[in-house]
Amino acid sequence: MEILKKELSVDSNQADPSGALRSSDLLRIIQDNVISYFESNNSGVNFTAENHLIWIVSLYHIEIEDMPEYGDKIITRSWCSKKRHGFFTLHSEFEMGGKIIIKSVSNWTLLNSSTHTRAPLNLLPEFDYLTTGTEIKSPSVIKCNMSGSSYKFTVTYSMCDMNRHMNNTTYIGACEDALDAKYLRTHKLSKIDILFEREIKLGETINILYGSDGDRFEFTTEGDNPRFIINLEFKEGEFKWYKI
């Protein structure tokens, strides 16, 4: 299989207070597509369990022309373009009404489930690598240069996955919650960059630092070795399900 295609619609439980697809659910759809791609290529849960491995994501870069809203029907396509230094580059695109509205690129790798060290090269799977010409490039560096404010954040049970740490799809919600609700009801996400540095475990309390420049917001954690860096960009926009 070269391209995995799915058709879906935005359900009410995926819609945020403005009626748009919740950012964490956007990440969840991308993550589920990647997992489905691995399963379709015999590299899913049976493969990882037999070899004592886990798939982890280290980076997301997402460009959003328009965010789908409640009831919108979308087509998603996912594929793997290359493997380099043990990292697999996965792409997803979202089509709505015949137009590509979202493109994403993410880097995935395999770790030993007990030691969390990189999997040996002989265990890495091979895929039907594909280049369509429509791929977006991930940034070479993701930085956080703005940190004028801070708040404490505790990882709860509902945020964690079967690896017993904060699931990658829940980080963005923890950051968006620091922003003004009125701003979020009048602005739409246009770009997401996430760099995962170190896992955050259940019950941990961390200090999140953040700052902004216009419609760009940057988030990271306190200390010399940050757990993550998240950059969000917004643009003004109206939501059909929410009227000021």
N, C-alpha and C positions, 0 to 999 in steps of 0.2 A: 504494500500500500504506500502510495506517495503522498496523497493529500487526503486528510480526514475531513469529511463534510458533515455538518449537522444543521438541522433546522429547529428553531425554538422561538418562543415568544416571551416577553417580559411579564412575569406573573406579579400579582399584588404583593407577595411576600418578598419580591426582589426590588420593589420600588421604594425610593426614599421619600421624605416628606413632600418633595416637589413633584413626585410622580416619575422621576427619572430612574434609570437603572442605578442601583446603589453601587458605589465604587468598589466596595468589597465583593459584591456579587459579580461585577465585571471581572475582577481578578479570579473569582471562584470559577467562572465559566472558562476563562483561559486555562486555569489549572486543570479543570476537569477534562478539557480538550487535550491537553498535553498527556494526562494520564491515560485517556482513551487511545491516544496515538501510541503510547508505549504498549498498552494492552494489545492493540491491533498488530503490533510488530513483535509479539512474544517477549516483551521486556517489562511486563507489568508485575502484578503482585506475586504470581507464582514464581517468576524468574527471580525477583528480589528476595523472596522468602527462602528459596532453595539455596541462594548464595549469600544469605545474611547481609543483604544490602538494603539501602533506602535511597530513593531519588530525592534530591534537594534542589531548590532553585536559588541562585545567587544574585540574579539581577533581572529586573523588568524595565523595559522602556516601551511606553504606550503613547501613541499619538491619536487624538480623538477629534474628528471633524464635527461629529454630532453624537450626543449620548441618546440611545433609544429610551423610550418611556413606556409606561404601563400599556400593555396590549400590543405593542409593536412586534412585528414578526421579523426575525433576522436569520441570516444564513452565516454560519461560521466555517472557516476553512483553516486547517492546521497542517504544518509540515515541518520537517527537519532539514536545514540547509547544509549543515556541516558539523564535524566533530574536530575539536582542536584542543590539544593539551588536556584531554579528558573531559572537556566541556562540550555539551551538545547545544546547538543553537536552534531553538524552536520558534516558529513564526505562526501567528494567528491573524486573521482578518475577519471583520464583521461587515456583512453586506445588508443594506436595508433599502428596499425600493429600487434595486438595481444599482445602487451606489455604495462604494466602499466608504464606511464612516469611521472605522476604527482599525488601526494596525498595531500589532505588538510584536516585540521580540524578547525572548527570555533565554537565559543560560542555565542549563541543568547539568548536574553531575551525580555520580553514584558514590555513596559513602558506605563503609562498613557499619552495620547497624549497632554494633557493640562499642567499637572504638571511635567511631566518627572520623576515621582516617579515609583517605581517598582509596577507592577500589583499585585493585591491580589491573593493569592494562589488558591482561588476557581475559578478564571478565566483562569488559565493556562491549555492549552489543553494537552491531552495525545496522544502519537503516538504509533505505533508498533515498539518499540525499538528493535534494531537489532545489534548484534555483529558478524562481519564476520571473525575476526581474522587477517584482513589485515590493520586495522586502525593504524594510527600513533598517537602518543601522543603529546599534546600541551605542551610547556615548562611551568614549574611551575612559572618561573619568567622571564620577559623580561626587560632587563636593557639597558641603554645607558651610557657607561663609557668613551666614546671618544667624544670630542666636540672641536676640534681645530679650526674649521671654522664656519662661520655663514652667513646667508643671510636673507633678508626680503622677505616675501611672503604675497600677498594679495589674499583673496578668491574672485573669480569672479562669476558672475551669472551662467555661464555655468558649474561650478563645483558643484553647489548646487542641491539638490533634493527637492521633494515635502514637506519634513520636514523642509525646509528652512535653511539647514546647509550643509556644505561641505560633499558630498557623500563619503562613505568609500572607494569607488573604485578609487577616484581621489588623495588620499594622496600619493600613491606610485609614481605617475608621478611627483608630486611636489618635491619629493626627488631625483628621477633619473635625473631630469633636472639640478641638481647641479653637476653631474658627467661629466667627459670628454667624448665627443661624440666618440672619437677614441677608448677609453677604452670600451665603450658600444658596439662598432661594432666588437670587438675582444673577448668579454666575454659574457657568458650566465648566466642568473640567475639560481642559484641552491637551494636557500632557502630564504623564506620570513617569517618574524615574525612581526606582527603588533599588538600593544596594543592601543586601543582607550580609552583615559581617559576622555576627555571632548570635546563636540562638538565645531566646529569653524563655526561661522555664516557668512553669506554673507557680504562682505565689510570689514571684519576684516583683519588687517595686523598683522602678527606675525613674530617673529624672530626665524628662524630655526637654530639649532646648529647641527653640524655633524662632524664626524671624521672617520678615517679609519685605518685598520691594514691589510695590504696586500689586499686580495680580499673581506674583510668584511667591511661593512659600517654601521654606526649607526647614527640615526637621532632622534632629539627630539626638544622640544620648550623651549624657555628661561623661567626661573622662577621656583619657588618651586613646582608648581602644573602643570606639563607638559600636553599639550593637547593630545599628542600621543608619542609613542616610536616605531620606525621602524628600524629593522635590516635586511640588505640585504647581501647575500653572492653570489659571482659569481665564475665561473670557465672559463678557456680559452676554446674557441670553435669557430668553423667555421660555417657560415651561407650559405646555398646553394643559397640564393637569393642575397647575398652580397659578393663581392670579393674585397679584399684590392688591 
